[in-house]
Amino acid sequence: MRAACCCKPARDLSRLSHAQRELESDLGDFDFAHAVDTLYHLTFDDFCDWYLESIKPRLYEKDADATATAFAALERLLKLLHPVMPHVTEEIWSHLPARDDRLIVADWPTAEDTYASDADALKRVQEAAEIFRRSGVRVELEGEERRIFEAVVRPGRTGRDGNAAAEIERLNREIARAERMLANQRFVENAPAEVVDAEREKLVRYQRELDAIRN
């Protein structure tokens, strides 16, 4: 992971491009429910909860690069949202700087692979946030990762002091349970594929969280 990329355009544009590909695939398959779900998480999780919260200090300082990137990201987000929220996005679009044309006639953005390697640049910080919000345990972070964690999660306001030993014990129990299930051939062969895949994903996540706390 390259922590220095967490707040730079690379990560932000890569997440937008990744979500755009999902959206285009969903619309092509007429899977409107998943399309809306993709847009929901892109808007509230990626853009609002993480991106905007992490760059607030730079915006308050009138940082020209941060401001330009934020406007570019918002412009692309509005274009992606427009098919399902035409009136709201059109209104917001009209208040952006230098808007001579309406959003409805704006070009559809092009998804790019240039920054694909940065799509998971915030993964470690987001997992640290999940661990803290669940248990109060702080994962050791440094540099830009720590700054973003503090800006978004604001752990000082919660007054929580998690029990790392208890959380490690809980994760070990969950890992043992998942390993037993996946070692059960009847479960693997007879359970729906999505259930088995979900259990595998849980096991990987538990192991990753355990390593994060121990390190």
C-alpha angles and dihedrals in degrees: 000000000000107000093187090068096058097101101024126103092259095071095040095049092044092056091048091049092047092051091045091057090051090048094049091049091049093049091048089054092043088240094147095163093060091042091057091045090053091051092046094055093041091053103040103027105033104025104031106025099039114014101041094038092051095050098041093103091053092048091050088051090054092242104184096207094049091047094049092048092048092052091047091050092046091049092054092044091053090052091053092047095046098086091059100030105032100156099044094044092046090054093049091045091056090061096053117103119273098006105162096157132048120255093242091069096040118116117263108250122252116239109229133202094205094103100028092122090062096057092102097040092120097041096105093047093048092050090049088053092051091050093048095046091050101041110006090241115141119222113213110254131169140198118347093359091057093046092053092046091052093046096049104032098032093201093182091070095057099057089213121153109188127207106239094188092054092048091049089051091050092049091049089054092050091048091051091049093049092046091052092051093048091047089056104095093197091057093048093047100040106033118088112273092242091055092052092046090050090053091051090050090050091052092051091047094049091050092047092050091048091053090048093054095044093049 
